[in-house]
Amino acid sequence: MTKSDNNRDGRNSVARGYVIATRVSSIGMQMAIPPLIGYWADARFNTAPWLVILGAALGFSVSLLELIKFAKDSEVPKD
């Protein structure tokens, strides 16, 4: 019995779904947490809106890199 292309790693569909959900929620957190920290720091140090902008740029950059990595990992190899 051979494994199909969709089941190359030996995990069932629920386990693969959990992996994808974890990665997607991680990307969402990477976009949300840095601006929130920037907002808190702006309120504390009275530097509004610079740290929020910096946090948003940082979160967007890290999330974009993670999305690219996620897309490369989910490509189906052509044999």
Biotite code that builds the C-alpha atoms (Angstrom):
import biotite.structure as struc

atoms = struc.array([
    struc.Atom([0.000, 0.000, 0.000], chain_id="A", res_id=1, res_name="MET", atom_name="CA", element="C"),
    struc.Atom([1.539, 3.303, -1.074], chain_id="A", res_id=2, res_name="THR", atom_name="CA", element="C"),
    struc.Atom([0.965, 6.661, 0.477], chain_id="A", res_id=3, res_name="LYS", atom_name="CA", element="C"),
    struc.Atom([-0.801, 9.238, -1.632], chain_id="A", res_id=4, res_name="SER", atom_name="CA", element="C"),
    struc.Atom([0.731, 12.627, -2.402], chain_id="A", res_id=5, res_name="ASP", atom_name="CA", element="C"),
    struc.Atom([-1.635, 14.279, 0.080], chain_id="A", res_id=6, res_name="ASN", atom_name="CA", element="C"),
    struc.Atom([-0.422, 12.024, 2.896], chain_id="A", res_id=7, res_name="ASN", atom_name="CA", element="C"),
    struc.Atom([3.349, 12.114, 2.348], chain_id="A", res_id=8, res_name="ARG", atom_name="CA", element="C"),
    struc.Atom([4.210, 12.809, 5.969], chain_id="A", res_id=9, res_name="ASP", atom_name="CA", element="C"),
    struc.Atom([2.153, 9.957, 7.419], chain_id="A", res_id=10, res_name="GLY", atom_name="CA", element="C"),
    struc.Atom([-0.209, 12.176, 9.421], chain_id="A", res_id=11, res_name="ARG", atom_name="CA", element="C"),
    struc.Atom([-3.973, 12.084, 9.126], chain_id="A", res_id=12, res_name="ASN", atom_name="CA", element="C"),
    struc.Atom([-5.982, 15.056, 7.901], chain_id="A", res_id=13, res_name="SER", atom_name="CA", element="C"),
    struc.Atom([-6.883, 16.284, 11.401], chain_id="A", res_id=14, res_name="VAL", atom_name="CA", element="C"),
    struc.Atom([-3.233, 16.486, 12.434], chain_id="A", res_id=15, res_name="ALA", atom_name="CA", element="C"),
    struc.Atom([-2.337, 18.340, 9.233], chain_id="A", res_id=16, res_name="ARG", atom_name="CA", element="C"),
    struc.Atom([-5.269, 20.697, 9.861], chain_id="A", res_id=17, res_name="GLY", atom_name="CA", element="C"),
    struc.Atom([-3.971, 21.465, 13.339], chain_id="A", res_id=18, res_name="TYR", atom_name="CA", element="C"),
    struc.Atom([-0.516, 22.224, 11.948], chain_id="A", res_id=19, res_name="VAL", atom_name="CA", element="C"),
    struc.Atom([-1.946, 24.626, 9.375], chain_id="A", res_id=20, res_name="ILE", atom_name="CA", element="C"),
    struc.Atom([-4.219, 26.289, 11.950], chain_id="A", res_id=21, res_name="ALA", atom_name="CA", element="C"),
    struc.Atom([-1.284, 26.737, 14.308], chain_id="A", res_id=22, res_name="THR", atom_name="CA", element="C"),
    struc.Atom([0.878, 28.318, 11.609], chain_id="A", res_id=23, res_name="ARG", atom_name="CA", element="C"),
    struc.Atom([-1.900, 30.660, 10.460], chain_id="A", res_id=24, res_name="VAL", atom_name="CA", element="C"),
    struc.Atom([-2.712, 31.802, 14.006], chain_id="A", res_id=25, res_name="SER", atom_name="CA", element="C"),
    struc.Atom([1.001, 32.303, 14.626], chain_id="A", res_id=26, res_name="SER", atom_name="CA", element="C"),
    struc.Atom([1.195, 34.578, 11.593], chain_id="A", res_id=27, res_name="ILE", atom_name="CA", element="C"),
    struc.Atom([-1.809, 36.518, 12.900], chain_id="A", res_id=28, res_name="GLY", atom_name="CA", element="C"),
    struc.Atom([-0.150, 36.993, 16.274], chain_id="A", res_id=29, res_name="MET", atom_name="CA", element="C"),
    struc.Atom([3.066, 38.122, 14.599], chain_id="A", res_id=30, res_name="GLN", atom_name="CA", element="C"),
    struc.Atom([1.050, 40.862, 12.888], chain_id="A", res_id=31, res_name="MET", atom_name="CA", element="C"),
    struc.Atom([-0.894, 41.915, 15.990], chain_id="A", res_id=32, res_name="ALA", atom_name="CA", element="C"),
    struc.Atom([1.526, 41.782, 18.934], chain_id="A", res_id=33, res_name="ILE", atom_name="CA", element="C"),
    struc.Atom([4.256, 44.249, 17.788], chain_id="A", res_id=34, res_name="PRO", atom_name="CA", element="C"),
    struc.Atom([1.825, 47.151, 17.152], chain_id="A", res_id=35, res_name="PRO", atom_name="CA", element="C"),
    struc.Atom([0.146, 46.486, 20.490], chain_id="A", res_id=36, res_name="LEU", atom_name="CA", element="C"),
    struc.Atom([3.496, 46.623, 22.253], chain_id="A", res_id=37, res_name="ILE", atom_name="CA", element="C"),
    struc.Atom([4.238, 49.821, 20.318], chain_id="A", res_id=38, res_name="GLY", atom_name="CA", element="C"),
    struc.Atom([0.916, 51.296, 21.455], chain_id="A", res_id=39, res_name="TYR", atom_name="CA", element="C"),
    struc.Atom([1.698, 50.459, 25.065], chain_id="A", res_id=40, res_name="TRP", atom_name="CA", element="C"),
    struc.Atom([5.208, 51.914, 24.764], chain_id="A", res_id=41, res_name="ALA", atom_name="CA", element="C"),
    struc.Atom([3.872, 55.081, 23.088], chain_id="A", res_id=42, res_name="ASP", atom_name="CA", element="C"),
    struc.Atom([1.482, 55.630, 25.977], chain_id="A", res_id=43, res_name="ALA", atom_name="CA", element="C"),
    struc.Atom([4.225, 55.007, 28.516], chain_id="A", res_id=44, res_name="ARG", atom_name="CA", element="C"),
    struc.Atom([6.964, 57.131, 26.904], chain_id="A", res_id=45, res_name="PHE", atom_name="CA", element="C"),
    struc.Atom([4.699, 59.713, 25.195], chain_id="A", res_id=46, res_name="ASN", atom_name="CA", element="C"),
    struc.Atom([6.189, 59.099, 21.735], chain_id="A", res_id=47, res_name="THR", atom_name="CA", element="C"),
    struc.Atom([2.921, 58.573, 19.806], chain_id="A", res_id=48, res_name="ALA", atom_name="CA", element="C"),
    struc.Atom([2.598, 57.361, 17.009], chain_id="A", res_id=49, res_name="PRO", atom_name="CA", element="C"),
    struc.Atom([6.188, 56.365, 16.257], chain_id="A", res_id=50, res_name="TRP", atom_name="CA", element="C"),
    struc.Atom([6.462, 53.128, 18.181], chain_id="A", res_id=51, res_name="LEU", atom_name="CA", element="C"),
    struc.Atom([3.115, 51.905, 16.848], chain_id="A", res_id=52, res_name="VAL", atom_name="CA", element="C"),
    struc.Atom([4.339, 52.563, 13.308], chain_id="A", res_id=53, res_name="ILE", atom_name="CA", element="C"),
    struc.Atom([7.614, 50.808, 14.050], chain_id="A", res_id=54, res_name="LEU", atom_name="CA", element="C"),
    struc.Atom([5.779, 47.841, 15.589], chain_id="A", res_id=55, res_name="GLY", atom_name="CA", element="C"),
    struc.Atom([3.401, 47.610, 12.628], chain_id="A", res_id=56, res_name="ALA", atom_name="CA", element="C"),
    struc.Atom([6.295, 47.663, 10.154], chain_id="A", res_id=57, res_name="ALA", atom_name="CA", element="C"),
    struc.Atom([8.154, 45.017, 12.147], chain_id="A", res_id=58, res_name="LEU", atom_name="CA", element="C"),
    struc.Atom([5.073, 42.802, 12.487], chain_id="A", res_id=59, res_name="GLY", atom_name="CA", element="C"),
    struc.Atom([4.244, 43.126, 8.802], chain_id="A", res_id=60, res_name="PHE", atom_name="CA", element="C"),
    struc.Atom([7.806, 42.272, 7.745], chain_id="A", res_id=61, res_name="SER", atom_name="CA", element="C"),
    struc.Atom([8.091, 39.220, 9.970], chain_id="A", res_id=62, res_name="VAL", atom_name="CA", element="C"),
    struc.Atom([4.630, 38.006, 8.945], chain_id="A", res_id=63, res_name="SER", atom_name="CA", element="C"),
    struc.Atom([5.404, 38.426, 5.263], chain_id="A", res_id=64, res_name="LEU", atom_name="CA", element="C"),
    struc.Atom([8.561, 36.341, 5.618], chain_id="A", res_id=65, res_name="LEU", atom_name="CA", element="C"),
    struc.Atom([6.597, 33.682, 7.500], chain_id="A", res_id=66, res_name="GLU", atom_name="CA", element="C"),
    struc.Atom([3.889, 33.659, 4.806], chain_id="A", res_id=67, res_name="LEU", atom_name="CA", element="C"),
    struc.Atom([6.508, 33.146, 2.103], chain_id="A", res_id=68, res_name="ILE", atom_name="CA", element="C"),
    struc.Atom([8.024, 30.285, 4.095], chain_id="A", res_id=69, res_name="LYS", atom_name="CA", element="C"),
    struc.Atom([4.549, 28.782, 4.622], chain_id="A", res_id=70, res_name="PHE", atom_name="CA", element="C"),
    struc.Atom([3.767, 28.988, 0.899], chain_id="A", res_id=71, res_name="ALA", atom_name="CA", element="C"),
    struc.Atom([7.053, 27.308, -0.026], chain_id="A", res_id=72, res_name="LYS", atom_name="CA", element="C"),
    struc.Atom([6.463, 24.505, 2.476], chain_id="A", res_id=73, res_name="ASP", atom_name="CA", element="C"),
    struc.Atom([2.950, 23.802, 1.171], chain_id="A", res_id=74, res_name="SER", atom_name="CA", element="C"),
    struc.Atom([3.956, 23.510, -2.489], chain_id="A", res_id=75, res_name="GLU", atom_name="CA", element="C"),
    struc.Atom([3.488, 20.086, -3.994], chain_id="A", res_id=76, res_name="VAL", atom_name="CA", element="C"),
    struc.Atom([6.749, 18.825, -5.479], chain_id="A", res_id=77, res_name="PRO", atom_name="CA", element="C"),
    struc.Atom([6.604, 18.010, -9.174], chain_id="A", res_id=78, res_name="LYS", atom_name="CA", element="C"),
    struc.Atom([7.967, 14.550, -9.867], chain_id="A", res_id=79, res_name="ASP", atom_name="CA", element="C"),
])
